[in-house]
Amino acid sequence: MAGRWRKNPPRFWPPMLDWIEQQFRELGKGKESPDLALYLVSALQRASLLTHAFKKPDLIVREAGLLKEWVYVL
């Protein structure tokens, strides 16, 4: 299955990443926007993975709170 995903990644990732990048652009982040978008998606995916691996739903809640604070201070 992993090989299939490398050749044909899920189609929702590029549009979602583009949308998040556009949100950062609207916040005035300019050239930083692609990196900020990738960081945000990566952080959410990391939190999701750890939440499922450790069976601790509070992990994603905590990470979401930290990410909200991060976005507010940008």
C-alpha positions as CSV (number, residue, x, y, z in Angstrom):
1,M,0.0,0.0,0.0
2,A,2.8,2.5,0.8
3,G,4.2,2.1,-2.7
4,R,0.9,2.9,-4.2
5,W,0.6,6.1,-2.1
6,R,4.1,7.3,-3.2
7,K,3.1,6.9,-6.8
8,N,-0.4,8.3,-6.4
9,P,-0.8,10.4,-3.2
10,P,-4.3,11.1,-2.0
11,R,-5.9,13.9,-4.1
12,F,-7.1,15.9,-1.2
13,W,-3.6,16.9,0.0
14,P,-2.6,19.4,-2.7
15,P,-5.9,21.4,-2.6
16,M,-5.9,21.4,1.2
17,L,-2.2,22.6,1.3
18,D,-3.0,25.2,-1.3
19,W,-6.0,26.5,0.7
20,I,-3.9,26.7,3.9
21,E,-1.1,28.5,2.1
22,Q,-3.7,31.0,0.7
23,Q,-4.9,31.6,4.3
24,F,-1.4,32.5,5.3
25,R,-1.0,34.8,2.3
26,E,-4.2,36.6,3.4
27,L,-2.6,37.1,6.8
28,G,0.3,38.8,5.0
29,K,2.9,36.1,5.3
30,G,3.9,36.3,1.6
31,K,6.9,34.0,0.7
32,E,6.7,32.3,4.1
33,S,3.2,31.0,3.3
34,P,4.1,27.6,1.7
35,D,6.5,26.7,4.6
36,L,4.0,27.8,7.2
37,A,1.2,25.8,5.5
38,L,3.4,22.7,5.4
39,Y,4.4,23.1,9.0
40,L,0.8,23.4,10.1
41,V,-0.3,20.3,8.2
42,S,2.7,18.4,9.4
43,A,2.0,19.3,13.0
44,L,-1.6,18.2,12.8
45,Q,-0.6,14.9,11.2
46,R,2.0,14.3,13.8
47,A,-0.6,15.0,16.6
48,S,-3.1,12.7,14.9
49,L,-0.5,9.9,14.6
50,L,0.5,10.2,18.3
51,T,-3.1,10.4,19.4
52,H,-3.9,7.1,17.7
53,A,-0.6,5.4,18.6
54,F,-0.9,6.2,22.3
55,K,-4.7,6.1,22.4
56,K,-4.7,9.5,24.1
57,P,-7.2,11.9,22.6
58,D,-6.0,14.7,24.8
59,L,-2.8,14.9,22.7
60,I,-4.5,16.3,19.7
61,V,-6.5,18.7,21.8
62,R,-3.3,20.0,23.4
63,E,-1.5,20.3,20.0
64,A,-4.5,22.1,18.5
65,G,-4.4,24.6,21.3
66,L,-0.7,25.2,20.8
67,L,-1.1,25.6,17.0
68,K,-3.9,28.1,17.6
69,E,-1.6,30.2,19.7
70,W,1.1,29.9,17.1
71,V,-1.2,31.2,14.4
72,Y,-2.4,34.1,16.6
73,V,1.2,35.3,17.2
74,L,2.3,35.1,13.6
